[in-house]
Amino acid sequence: MNNVSKLYEVYVNRELQTTKNEILNVQRLNQKILSFLHDLAEVSQDSRCYLFWEKEETINHQQLLEHYIEGLTMLMSIGYELRIDSIKNHTEIPQHQDIFSLFFKIYHSILKVQSHYSSDDYQNTIDDYFTLGFQLGIDINEIIENYQND
């Protein structure tokens, strides 16, 4: 089993203990998507990618990692709400992509999930979110270790 699927399986097993046989709850899904957007904004702030005058300040990697993991947890929760059975592994080394474009791409793809409830849009969102983490210097092993300890 690949690492990303294992993370999702850990999340699903946690959720199965609390909810069973519910239909899509659009209000709860919208709340989770809004929460994810908040987490994504915190990651962008922690990355310091858009700060013009304070670029010399160092990035607090631990804080960035914590906010990233919070976003990942919410993204896994969204997948559970959509009843996504599994997610693809992200084994390819991400190509360098403009960090701003990547944040916007994630923002747009999660809004597509919100309006279409599509598993393809969800998969695109999670792929891009992992790519973002890698671009920000977060290693997959670091993600797995911190996610499972959460």
C-alpha positions as CSV (number, residue, x, y, z in Angstrom):
1,M,0.0,0.0,0.0
2,N,1.4,3.4,-0.8
3,N,2.0,6.1,1.8
4,V,-0.7,8.6,0.7
5,S,-3.3,5.9,0.6
6,K,-2.2,4.8,4.1
7,L,-2.7,8.3,5.4
8,Y,-6.2,8.4,3.9
9,E,-7.0,4.9,5.4
10,V,-5.9,6.2,8.9
11,Y,-8.3,9.1,8.5
12,V,-11.2,7.0,7.3
13,N,-10.8,4.5,10.1
14,R,-11.0,7.4,12.6
15,E,-14.1,8.7,10.9
16,L,-15.8,5.4,10.8
17,Q,-15.8,5.3,14.5
18,T,-18.0,8.4,14.7
19,T,-20.3,8.4,11.7
20,K,-22.1,5.6,9.9
21,N,-24.4,5.4,6.8
22,E,-25.0,9.1,6.4
23,I,-25.8,10.6,3.1
24,L,-23.9,13.6,1.7
25,N,-24.3,16.5,4.2
26,V,-23.8,19.5,2.0
27,Q,-23.8,22.0,4.9
28,R,-21.1,20.0,6.7
29,L,-19.1,19.6,3.4
30,N,-19.2,23.4,2.9
31,Q,-18.1,24.0,6.4
32,K,-15.1,21.7,5.9
33,I,-14.2,23.3,2.6
34,L,-14.3,26.7,4.2
35,S,-12.1,25.4,7.0
36,F,-9.7,23.9,4.5
37,L,-9.5,27.3,2.7
38,H,-8.6,28.9,6.1
39,D,-5.9,26.2,6.6
40,L,-4.6,26.9,3.1
41,A,-4.4,30.6,3.9
42,E,-2.4,29.9,7.0
43,V,0.0,27.7,5.0
44,S,0.5,30.6,2.5
45,Q,1.1,33.0,5.4
46,D,3.6,30.7,7.1
47,S,5.4,30.2,3.8
48,R,6.0,33.9,3.6
49,C,5.6,33.7,-0.2
50,Y,3.6,36.9,-0.4
51,L,5.2,39.1,2.2
52,F,7.0,42.0,0.5
53,W,8.8,43.8,3.3
54,E,9.6,41.0,5.8
55,K,11.2,38.4,3.4
56,E,14.4,38.3,5.5
57,E,12.5,36.7,8.4
58,T,13.0,33.0,8.5
59,I,10.2,30.5,8.0
60,N,9.2,28.7,11.1
61,H,9.2,25.2,9.6
62,Q,7.4,23.5,12.5
63,Q,4.6,26.0,12.4
64,L,4.3,25.6,8.6
65,L,4.2,21.9,9.0
66,E,1.5,22.0,11.7
67,H,-0.7,24.2,9.6
68,Y,0.0,22.0,6.5
69,I,-1.0,18.9,8.5
70,E,-4.2,20.7,9.7
71,G,-5.1,21.4,6.0
72,L,-4.3,17.8,5.1
73,T,-6.5,16.5,7.8
74,M,-9.4,18.7,6.6
75,L,-8.8,17.6,3.1
76,M,-9.0,14.0,4.1
77,S,-12.2,14.8,6.0
78,I,-13.6,16.3,2.8
79,G,-12.7,13.1,0.9
80,Y,-14.5,11.1,3.6
81,E,-17.6,13.3,3.3
82,L,-17.6,12.7,-0.5
83,R,-17.3,8.9,0.2
84,I,-14.0,8.7,-1.7
85,D,-12.9,5.1,-1.4
86,S,-9.2,5.6,-2.0
87,I,-6.7,8.2,-3.3
88,K,-3.8,7.8,-5.7
89,N,-0.2,7.7,-4.5
90,H,1.8,10.8,-5.2
91,T,5.1,9.2,-6.2
92,E,6.3,11.5,-8.9
93,I,8.7,14.2,-8.0
94,P,6.8,17.4,-8.5
95,Q,8.1,19.7,-11.2
96,H,8.9,23.2,-10.1
97,Q,5.8,25.2,-10.4
98,D,5.3,28.9,-9.5
99,I,4.2,28.8,-5.8
100,F,1.5,31.5,-6.4
101,S,0.0,29.5,-9.2
102,L,-0.1,26.4,-7.1
103,F,-1.9,28.1,-4.3
104,F,-4.5,29.5,-6.8
105,K,-4.8,26.1,-8.5
106,I,-5.6,24.4,-5.1
107,Y,-8.1,27.2,-4.3
108,H,-9.9,26.7,-7.6
109,S,-9.9,23.0,-7.5
110,I,-11.4,22.8,-4.0
111,L,-14.2,25.2,-5.2
112,K,-14.9,22.8,-8.1
113,V,-15.2,20.0,-5.5
114,Q,-17.7,22.2,-3.6
115,S,-19.8,22.8,-6.6
116,H,-19.6,19.4,-8.5
117,Y,-18.7,16.9,-5.7
118,S,-16.4,15.2,-8.2
119,S,-13.8,12.6,-7.2
120,D,-11.6,13.8,-10.0
121,D,-11.6,17.3,-8.7
122,Y,-10.9,16.0,-5.2
123,Q,-8.0,14.0,-6.5
124,N,-6.6,17.0,-8.3
125,T,-6.9,19.0,-5.1
126,I,-5.1,16.5,-3.0
127,D,-2.3,16.0,-5.6
128,D,-1.7,19.7,-5.8
129,Y,-1.7,20.0,-2.0
130,F,1.0,17.4,-1.7
131,T,2.9,19.1,-4.5
132,L,2.6,22.3,-2.5
133,G,4.0,20.7,0.6
134,F,7.0,19.3,-1.4
135,Q,7.6,22.8,-2.9
136,L,7.6,24.2,0.6
137,G,10.3,21.8,1.7
138,I,8.0,19.3,3.6
139,D,9.1,15.7,3.1
140,I,6.6,12.9,2.7
141,N,8.1,11.0,5.6
142,E,7.7,14.2,7.7
143,I,4.0,14.4,6.7
144,I,3.4,10.7,7.5
145,E,5.2,10.9,10.9
146,N,3.3,14.0,12.0
147,Y,0.0,13.0,10.6
148,Q,-0.1,9.6,12.3
149,N,0.9,11.2,15.6
150,D,-1.8,13.8,15.3
